Amino acid sequence: MSLTVSQRRRHQIQSKGFSLPELLIVIVIAGLFSSIAITAGVNQWQREQINKLAIELSGWLETVRRAALRGEACSVTLVTGTLSGGSTLATATCPSDEDDPPPPDPPPLLVENLGSNINLTVASSSEEAITFSPRGTRSGEDVTVTLTLNPSGKQRCVTISGLLAMINPGQVTETGTCQPNERF
């Protein structure tokens, strides 16, 4: 069965492109996939930022604990409340004997700019000052520092536990306790 010339032209004209409803459906589907990907990307970025801060705090506390091993007790002061990028999260003071020149205090731990409209809330469980003895140990109850990224509410924690002052980053459980992690 052969087509006439007019039927061939009509067939060629109809098959040259997509109709408007077809294009709109493709655009809507692409928009849905894009919004899902962007949301997942933002959540991953926020999770990595709070993980990074918990690891930085753990490393910084370990640096202060090691500074105490050089002779005198070191005291760490945590800034609690809502902090923004560039704020000081913690400072350390390591006084020395009158006879010895003082070793330099570890530099303060600063909060990196975590993006616009994102703040960090720091809560210490029992005390604002943590003191490491000249042997790198500490007495008293365990300390948990909880880091909360606002407005997402993502949380991580750092515990300083036991006489040996073991410093462990972790995740905040549903019951509000800090569960140390092997891996973030």
C-alpha positions in Angstrom: 0.0 0.0 0.0 1.6 3.2 -1.1 1.0 6.6 0.3 -0.1 9.5 -1.9 2.1 12.6 -2.1 -0.3 14.6 0.2 -0.3 11.8 2.8 3.5 11.7 2.7 3.8 15.4 3.4 1.3 15.2 6.3 3.3 12.3 7.8 6.6 14.2 7.4 5.1 17.4 9.0 3.7 15.5 12.0 6.9 13.6 12.8 9.3 16.6 12.8 9.4 17.3 16.6 7.9 17.0 20.0 4.5 18.4 21.0 4.2 21.0 23.8 2.7 18.5 26.3 5.5 16.1 25.7 8.1 18.8 26.3 6.3 19.9 29.5 6.3 16.4 30.8 10.0 15.9 30.2 10.8 19.3 31.9 8.7 18.4 35.0 10.4 15.0 35.3 13.8 16.6 34.9 12.9 19.2 37.6 11.8 16.5 40.0 15.0 14.6 39.6 17.0 17.8 40.0 15.3 18.8 43.2 15.8 15.3 44.7 19.5 15.4 43.8 20.0 19.0 45.2 18.3 18.1 48.4 20.4 15.0 48.8 23.6 17.0 48.0 22.8 19.6 50.6 22.1 17.0 53.3 25.4 15.3 52.5 27.3 18.6 52.6 25.7 19.4 56.1 26.5 16.0 57.4 30.2 16.3 56.2 30.5 19.8 57.8 29.4 18.6 61.2 31.5 15.5 61.0 34.5 17.6 60.1 33.9 19.9 63.1 33.6 17.0 65.5 36.9 15.5 64.2 38.6 18.9 64.3 37.4 19.3 68.0 38.7 15.9 68.9 42.1 16.5 67.3 42.4 19.9 68.9 41.5 18.5 72.3 44.2 15.8 71.8 46.7 18.6 71.0 45.8 20.4 74.2 46.1 17.2 76.2 49.6 16.6 74.7 50.5 20.2 75.5 49.7 19.4 79.2 52.3 16.6 79.0 55.0 19.3 78.7 54.7 20.3 82.3 51.7 22.1 83.6 47.9 21.5 83.6 46.1 22.9 80.6 42.6 24.2 80.8 40.1 24.2 77.9 37.2 26.7 77.8 34.4 25.9 75.5 32.2 28.6 74.1 28.6 27.4 74.5 25.6 28.8 72.7 25.0 29.6 69.1 28.1 30.3 67.0 28.6 31.5 63.5 31.4 31.1 61.0 34.7 32.6 62.2 33.7 32.4 65.9 35.9 30.8 68.6 34.7 27.4 69.6 37.3 26.7 72.3 40.5 28.2 73.8 43.2 26.6 75.9 45.5 28.0 78.6 48.6 26.2 79.7 50.4 28.1 82.5 53.9 27.2 83.4 56.2 27.3 86.4 57.8 30.6 87.3 61.2 29.2 86.5 60.5 27.9 83.0 59.4 30.0 80.0 55.8 29.3 79.2 55.2 27.0 76.3 53.0 28.6 73.7 49.3 28.0 74.3 47.6 26.0 71.5 45.8 28.3 69.1 42.1 28.7 69.7 39.7 26.4 67.7 37.7 28.5 65.3 34.4 27.6 63.6 34.8 27.6 59.8 32.2 29.5 57.9 29.6 26.8 57.4 27.5 28.7 54.8 24.9 31.4 55.0 22.2 31.1 57.6 23.8 28.1 59.3 24.9 28.4 62.9 26.4 25.9 65.3 25.1 25.2 68.7 27.6 23.9 71.3 26.4 22.3 74.5 28.7 20.9 77.2 27.3 18.3 79.4 28.7 19.2 82.8 31.3 21.9 82.8 32.5 24.7 80.6 36.2 24.3 81.5 38.0 21.0 81.0 41.4 20.6 82.7 44.1 18.2 81.6 46.7 17.4 84.3 50.5 17.5 83.6 50.3 13.8 82.9 47.6 14.3 80.3 44.9 12.8 82.5 41.8 14.4 84.0 39.6 13.8 87.1 35.9 14.2 87.5 33.0 12.9 85.5 33.0 12.3 81.7 32.3 15.4 79.5 30.3 15.3 76.4 30.3 18.2 73.9 27.3 18.1 71.5 27.6 19.9 68.2 24.3 20.8 66.5 24.1 22.3 63.0 21.2 24.6 62.6 18.7 24.7 61.0 19.1 21.0 59.8 19.5 19.7 63.4 22.3 17.3 62.4 24.2 16.4 65.6 27.6 14.9 66.4 29.3 14.7 69.8 32.8 14.4 71.4 33.3 12.7 74.7 36.2 13.0 77.1 36.0 10.0 79.3 37.9 8.2 82.0 41.0 9.0 84.0 43.1 8.8 80.8 41.0 11.4 79.1 40.1 9.4 76.1 38.7 11.7 73.4 36.2 10.1 71.0 34.0 11.7 68.4 30.6 10.1 68.0 27.0 10.4 67.0 24.1 11.5 69.3 21.6 8.6 69.7 17.9 8.9 69.9 18.1 8.8 73.7 20.5 11.8 73.7 23.7 9.8 74.6 26.9 10.0 72.7 27.8 6.8 70.9 31.5 6.8 69.8 32.1 5.9 66.2 34.8 3.9 64.7 34.1 5.6 61.4 32.0 8.6 60.3 
